[in-house]
Amino acid sequence: MLSLIASTAVLLGAASAAALPSVCGKTCARVPPAVSMQSSGCYKPAPKGFEYGHWYRTYQSLPGSEYMHNIELFASPGATTDVHKTDFITFQVPGCDHIYSIYGYETYTDYTDVKTFHGTGTLEQVSGPLEIVAYGWDTACDPYIVYWEPGPTGDFGLTTMSSSPTGPTLKTFTDLVADIKALGHDDLTAQVDKLDWIPYDGARKVVPYPQASKEVLENKNMPDASGKCPTDGESIFGQRVLKYVKDL
């Protein structure tokens, strides 16, 4: 999800919903391996394929939400055995109707529910870990995931993904905040307190399920540092999102 969406920059919840638990709204958080290798008793590995499909980035703790909105993530199984899944991220910037995109793939690691994101093309040098802190179904039975992931300056923060553009229900979000703080790690608590809503105004154009065109694979549909909005259909062959956000 701006974390990785800012440094790279970010699954149909419906696919996950096929595995709906008997009780929605139950929450459990763990300490991500990047913070500590301590175990979290209630945490179980996410069901296989839980992250596939269409998700909305709804909260994040690192700076950047004021520069990007309508952030969506489409994730699908990878084409080769060593790739866990491919990501196609779309987003807009305030005052600009153009829809930008980011493409990358994720590989397995030796740790439970920890993957590494790899950018491609113009973002080939962008990579970083994605560590699940919490996942489940909120009180409305909509799937969600909370990630611990790197930001634009190398620090880490929390990101919430949901199958709903409004994010996890208030009850579930409140419980998740309490669960993460109860883990007793200063870094996690500090980032929980910084979680900020990412706007989703519903004004964006409908984007069909992404096709891996040459432009998408090479990450050429990216904003540059000028803040210029391209004309409809135009691509900006400029800086990565990281530079764009920092320069604003």
C-alpha positions as a Markdown table, in Angstrom:
| # | Residue | x | y | z |
|---|---|---|---|---|
| 1 | Met | 0.0 | 0.0 | 0.0 |
| 2 | Leu | 1.9 | 5.9 | 1.7 |
| 3 | Ser | 4.6 | 3.7 | 3.1 |
| 4 | Leu | 5.3 | 1.3 | 0.2 |
| 5 | Ile | 3.1 | 3.3 | -2.1 |
| 6 | Ala | 5.3 | 6.3 | -1.3 |
| 7 | Ser | 8.5 | 4.5 | -1.5 |
| 8 | Thr | 7.2 | 2.3 | -4.3 |
| 9 | Ala | 4.3 | 3.4 | -3.0 |
| 10 | Val | 0.5 | -0.9 | -1.5 |
| 11 | Leu | -6.2 | -8.5 | -3.2 |
| 12 | Leu | -10.7 | -9.1 | -4.1 |
| 13 | Gly | -11.8 | -9.1 | -0.6 |
| 14 | Ala | -14.5 | -11.1 | -2.1 |
| 15 | Ala | -12.1 | -13.9 | -2.8 |
| 16 | Ser | -11.1 | -13.8 | 0.9 |
| 17 | Ala | -14.8 | -13.5 | 1.9 |
| 18 | Ala | -15.2 | -17.1 | 0.6 |
| 19 | Ala | -13.4 | -18.1 | 3.7 |
| 20 | Leu | -15.5 | -16.1 | 6.1 |
| 21 | Pro | -15.0 | -17.1 | 9.7 |
| 22 | Ser | -18.0 | -18.0 | 11.9 |
| 23 | Val | -17.6 | -14.8 | 13.9 |
| 24 | Cys | -16.8 | -11.5 | 12.2 |
| 25 | Gly | -15.2 | -8.7 | 14.2 |
| 26 | Lys | -12.6 | -10.8 | 16.2 |
| 27 | Thr | -9.2 | -9.0 | 16.2 |
| 28 | Cys | -5.7 | -10.1 | 16.9 |
| 29 | Ala | -2.4 | -8.3 | 16.3 |
| 30 | Arg | 1.2 | -9.5 | 16.4 |
| 31 | Val | 4.6 | -7.8 | 16.7 |
| 32 | Pro | 6.0 | -7.9 | 13.1 |
| 33 | Pro | 9.4 | -9.7 | 12.8 |
| 34 | Ala | 11.1 | -6.4 | 11.8 |
| 35 | Val | 10.3 | -5.1 | 15.3 |
| 36 | Ser | 10.8 | -8.2 | 17.4 |
| 37 | Met | 10.8 | -11.9 | 17.0 |
| 38 | Gln | 8.6 | -12.4 | 20.1 |
| 39 | Ser | 5.6 | -14.5 | 19.5 |
| 40 | Ser | 2.0 | -13.3 | 19.7 |
| 41 | Gly | -0.1 | -16.1 | 21.0 |
| 42 | Cys | -3.4 | -15.3 | 19.2 |
| 43 | Tyr | -1.9 | -14.8 | 15.8 |
| 44 | Lys | -2.3 | -17.5 | 13.1 |
| 45 | Pro | -1.0 | -17.3 | 9.5 |
| 46 | Ala | -3.3 | -15.7 | 7.1 |
| 47 | Pro | -5.3 | -18.1 | 4.9 |
| 48 | Lys | -3.6 | -18.8 | 1.6 |
| 49 | Gly | -4.7 | -16.3 | -1.0 |
| 50 | Phe | -6.2 | -13.9 | 1.6 |
| 51 | Glu | -4.4 | -10.9 | 0.0 |
| 52 | Tyr | -5.6 | -11.6 | -3.5 |
| 53 | Gly | -8.2 | -9.3 | -5.2 |
| 54 | His | -9.2 | -5.7 | -4.9 |
| 55 | Trp | -8.4 | -3.6 | -1.8 |
| 56 | Tyr | -8.5 | 0.1 | -0.7 |
| 57 | Arg | -5.8 | 1.8 | 1.3 |
| 58 | Thr | -7.7 | 3.5 | 4.0 |
| 59 | Tyr | -5.3 | 4.5 | 6.8 |
| 60 | Gln | -1.5 | 5.0 | 7.1 |
| 61 | Ser | 0.8 | 6.4 | 9.7 |
| 62 | Leu | 3.7 | 7.8 | 7.5 |
| 63 | Pro | 3.4 | 11.1 | 5.8 |
| 64 | Gly | 1.9 | 11.2 | 2.3 |
| 65 | Ser | -1.8 | 10.8 | 2.6 |
| 66 | Glu | -2.3 | 14.5 | 1.9 |
| 67 | Tyr | -0.6 | 14.1 | -1.5 |
| 68 | Met | -2.5 | 11.0 | -2.7 |
| 69 | His | -6.0 | 9.8 | -2.6 |
| 70 | Asn | -8.3 | 7.1 | -4.1 |
| 71 | Ile | -5.6 | 4.5 | -3.6 |
| 72 | Glu | -6.6 | 1.0 | -4.7 |
| 73 | Leu | -4.6 | -2.2 | -4.9 |
| 74 | Phe | -5.3 | -5.2 | -7.2 |
| 75 | Ala | -3.3 | -8.3 | -6.3 |
| 76 | Ser | -3.2 | -11.6 | -8.1 |
| 77 | Pro | -1.1 | -14.8 | -8.0 |
| 78 | Gly | 2.2 | -14.5 | -9.7 |
| 79 | Ala | 3.1 | -16.1 | -13.0 |
| 80 | Thr | 6.1 | -18.0 | -11.7 |
| 81 | Thr | 6.6 | -20.3 | -8.8 |
| 82 | Asp | 8.9 | -18.0 | -6.9 |
| 83 | Val | 6.6 | -15.0 | -7.0 |
| 84 | His | 3.8 | -15.0 | -4.4 |
| 85 | Lys | 1.6 | -12.4 | -6.1 |
| 86 | Thr | 1.7 | -9.3 | -8.4 |
| 87 | Asp | 0.5 | -5.9 | -7.4 |
| 88 | Phe | -1.2 | -3.2 | -9.5 |
| 89 | Ile | -1.7 | 0.0 | -7.5 |
| 90 | Thr | -3.7 | 3.0 | -8.8 |
| 91 | Phe | -4.0 | 6.4 | -7.2 |
| 92 | Gln | -4.7 | 10.1 | -7.8 |
| 93 | Val | -3.2 | 13.3 | -6.6 |
| 94 | Pro | -5.3 | 16.2 | -5.3 |
| 95 | Gly | -6.5 | 18.5 | -8.1 |
| 96 | Cys | -5.7 | 16.0 | -10.8 |
| 97 | Asp | -8.2 | 13.6 | -12.5 |
| 98 | His | -5.4 | 11.5 | -14.0 |
| 99 | Ile | -5.1 | 8.0 | -12.6 |
| 100 | Tyr | -1.5 | 6.9 | -12.0 |
| 101 | Ser | -0.4 | 3.3 | -11.6 |
| 102 | Ile | 2.4 | 1.3 | -9.9 |
| 103 | Tyr | 3.2 | -2.3 | -10.8 |
| 104 | Gly | 5.4 | -4.7 | -8.9 |
| 105 | Tyr | 5.6 | -8.3 | -7.6 |
| 106 | Glu | 6.1 | -9.9 | -4.2 |
| 107 | Thr | 8.3 | -12.8 | -3.2 |
| 108 | Tyr | 8.1 | -15.1 | -0.2 |
| 109 | Thr | 10.5 | -14.8 | 2.8 |
| 110 | Asp | 11.3 | -17.2 | 5.5 |
| 111 | Tyr | 9.0 | -15.5 | 8.0 |
| 112 | Thr | 5.3 | -16.0 | 8.4 |
| 113 | Asp | 3.2 | -13.5 | 6.5 |
| 114 | Val | 6.2 | -11.4 | 5.5 |
| 115 | Lys | 6.8 | -10.7 | 1.8 |
| 116 | Thr | 9.1 | -8.5 | -0.2 |
| 117 | Phe | 7.8 | -6.0 | -2.7 |
| 118 | His | 9.8 | -5.5 | -5.9 |
| 119 | Gly | 9.2 | -2.6 | -8.3 |
| 120 | Thr | 9.7 | -3.1 | -12.0 |
| 121 | Gly | 10.9 | -0.9 | -14.9 |
| 122 | Thr | 11.4 | 2.7 | -13.7 |
| 123 | Leu | 10.9 | 1.4 | -10.1 |
| 124 | Glu | 13.3 | -1.5 | -10.4 |
| 125 | Gln | 15.4 | -0.3 | -7.5 |
| 126 | Val | 12.4 | 0.0 | -5.2 |
| 127 | Ser | 11.8 | -2.9 | -2.9 |
| 128 | Gly | 10.9 | -3.4 | 0.7 |
| 129 | Pro | 9.2 | -5.8 | 3.2 |
| 130 | Leu | 5.5 | -6.1 | 3.8 |
| 131 | Glu | 4.7 | -7.6 | 7.2 |
| 132 | Ile | 1.2 | -8.4 | 8.3 |
| 133 | Val | 0.5 | -7.1 | 11.8 |
| 134 | Ala | -3.2 | -8.0 | 11.8 |
| 135 | Tyr | -5.8 | -9.3 | 9.4 |
| 136 | Gly | -9.4 | -10.6 | 9.5 |
| 137 | Trp | -13.0 | -9.6 | 8.9 |
| 138 | Asp | -14.5 | -6.5 | 10.6 |
| 139 | Thr | -17.9 | -6.4 | 12.3 |
| 140 | Ala | -19.5 | -6.0 | 8.8 |
| 141 | Cys | -17.6 | -9.1 | 7.7 |
| 142 | Asp | -15.4 | -7.1 | 5.3 |
| 143 | Pro | -11.8 | -8.3 | 5.0 |
| 144 | Tyr | -9.0 | -6.1 | 6.2 |
| 145 | Ile | -5.2 | -6.2 | 6.6 |
| 146 | Val | -2.8 | -4.1 | 8.6 |
| 147 | Tyr | 0.8 | -3.9 | 7.3 |
| 148 | Trp | 4.1 | -2.8 | 8.8 |
| 149 | Glu | 6.1 | -1.5 | 5.8 |
| 150 | Pro | 8.8 | 1.0 | 4.9 |
| 151 | Gly | 8.3 | 4.7 | 4.2 |
| 152 | Pro | 10.2 | 7.1 | 2.0 |
| 153 | Thr | 13.0 | 7.8 | 4.4 |
| 154 | Gly | 13.7 | 4.2 | 5.5 |
| 155 | Asp | 11.4 | 4.4 | 8.6 |
| 156 | Phe | 8.5 | 2.0 | 9.0 |
| 157 | Gly | 4.8 | 2.6 | 9.6 |
| 158 | Leu | 1.4 | 1.1 | 9.6 |
| 159 | Thr | -1.0 | 0.8 | 6.7 |
| 160 | Thr | -4.6 | -0.4 | 6.7 |
| 161 | Met | -6.1 | -2.1 | 3.6 |
| 162 | Ser | -9.8 | -3.0 | 3.4 |
| 163 | Ser | -12.2 | -4.4 | 0.9 |
| 164 | Ser | -14.4 | -1.4 | 1.7 |
| 165 | Pro | -13.4 | 2.2 | 0.7 |
| 166 | Thr | -14.4 | 3.3 | 4.2 |
| 167 | Gly | -12.0 | 0.9 | 5.9 |
| 168 | Pro | -12.7 | -1.4 | 8.8 |
| 169 | Thr | -15.7 | -0.6 | 10.8 |
| 170 | Leu | -15.2 | 1.9 | 13.7 |
| 171 | Lys | -15.6 | -0.9 | 16.3 |
| 172 | Thr | -13.0 | -3.1 | 14.6 |
| 173 | Phe | -10.6 | -0.2 | 14.0 |
| 174 | Thr | -10.8 | 0.8 | 17.6 |
| 175 | Asp | -10.2 | -2.8 | 18.7 |
| 176 | Leu | -7.2 | -3.1 | 16.3 |
| 177 | Val | -5.7 | 0.1 | 17.8 |
| 178 | Ala | -6.1 | -1.3 | 21.3 |
| 179 | Asp | -4.6 | -4.6 | 20.3 |
| 180 | Ile | -1.5 | -3.1 | 18.7 |
| 181 | Lys | -0.9 | -0.8 | 21.6 |
| 182 | Ala | -1.3 | -3.7 | 24.0 |
| 183 | Leu | 1.7 | -5.4 | 22.3 |
| 184 | Gly | 3.8 | -2.9 | 24.3 |
| 185 | His | 6.3 | -1.8 | 21.6 |
| 186 | Asp | 7.0 | 1.9 | 21.5 |
| 187 | Asp | 7.6 | 2.0 | 17.7 |
| 188 | Leu | 4.2 | 0.3 | 17.0 |
| 189 | Thr | 2.4 | 2.5 | 19.5 |
| 190 | Ala | 3.9 | 5.7 | 18.0 |
| 191 | Gln | 2.8 | 4.7 | 14.5 |
| 192 | Val | -0.7 | 3.8 | 15.7 |
| 193 | Asp | -1.1 | 7.3 | 17.1 |
| 194 | Lys | -0.2 | 8.7 | 13.7 |
| 195 | Leu | -2.7 | 6.7 | 11.6 |
| 196 | Asp | -4.3 | 9.1 | 9.2 |
| 197 | Trp | -7.3 | 8.6 | 6.9 |
| 198 | Ile | -6.6 | 8.4 | 3.2 |
| 199 | Pro | -9.3 | 10.2 | 1.2 |
| 200 | Tyr | -11.5 | 8.3 | -1.1 |
| 201 | Asp | -14.0 | 10.6 | -2.7 |
| 202 | Gly | -15.4 | 8.2 | -5.2 |
| 203 | Ala | -14.8 | 10.7 | -8.1 |
| 204 | Arg | -12.1 | 8.6 | -9.9 |
| 205 | Lys | -12.8 | 7.0 | -13.2 |
| 206 | Val | -13.7 | 3.3 | -13.2 |
| 207 | Val | -10.5 | 1.3 | -13.8 |
| 208 | Pro | -11.0 | -2.2 | -15.2 |
| 209 | Tyr | -9.1 | -5.1 | -13.7 |
| 210 | Pro | -5.5 | -4.3 | -14.8 |
| 211 | Gln | -3.9 | -5.7 | -17.8 |
| 212 | Ala | -0.1 | -6.1 | -17.7 |
| 213 | Ser | 0.7 | -3.8 | -20.6 |
| 214 | Lys | 4.2 | -2.8 | -21.4 |
| 215 | Glu | 3.7 | 0.7 | -19.9 |
| 216 | Val | 2.3 | -0.8 | -16.7 |
| 217 | Leu | 5.2 | -3.3 | -16.4 |
| 218 | Glu | 7.7 | -0.6 | -16.9 |
| 219 | Asn | 6.0 | 1.8 | -14.4 |
| 220 | Lys | 5.9 | 4.7 | -16.9 |
| 221 | Asn | 2.6 | 6.1 | -15.8 |
| 222 | Met | 4.1 | 8.0 | -12.9 |
| 223 | Pro | 3.9 | 11.6 | -11.7 |
| 224 | Asp | 7.0 | 13.8 | -11.8 |
| 225 | Ala | 8.2 | 16.3 | -9.3 |
| 226 | Ser | 6.6 | 19.3 | -11.2 |
| 227 | Gly | 3.1 | 18.5 | -9.9 |
| 228 | Lys | 1.8 | 18.9 | -13.5 |
| 229 | Cys | -1.4 | 17.1 | -14.3 |
| 230 | Pro | -1.2 | 15.2 | -17.6 |
| 231 | Thr | -3.8 | 15.5 | -20.3 |
| 232 | Asp | -6.2 | 12.6 | -20.5 |
| 233 | Gly | -4.3 | 9.6 | -21.7 |
| 234 | Glu | -0.9 | 11.1 | -21.3 |
| 235 | Ser | 1.8 | 9.5 | -19.3 |
| 236 | Ile | 4.5 | 11.4 | -17.4 |
| 237 | Phe | 7.9 | 9.7 | -17.7 |
| 238 | Gly | 9.4 | 11.3 | -14.6 |
| 239 | Gln | 10.4 | 10.7 | -11.0 |
| 240 | Arg | 9.1 | 7.9 | -8.8 |
| 241 | Val | 6.3 | 8.7 | -6.4 |
| 242 | Leu | 8.8 | 9.0 | -3.5 |
| 243 | Lys | 10.5 | 12.0 | -5.1 |
| 244 | Tyr | 7.1 | 13.5 | -6.0 |
| 245 | Val | 5.9 | 13.3 | -2.5 |
| 246 | Lys | 9.1 | 14.7 | -0.9 |
| 247 | Asp | 9.3 | 17.6 | -3.4 |
| 248 | Leu | 5.7 | 18.7 | -2.7 |
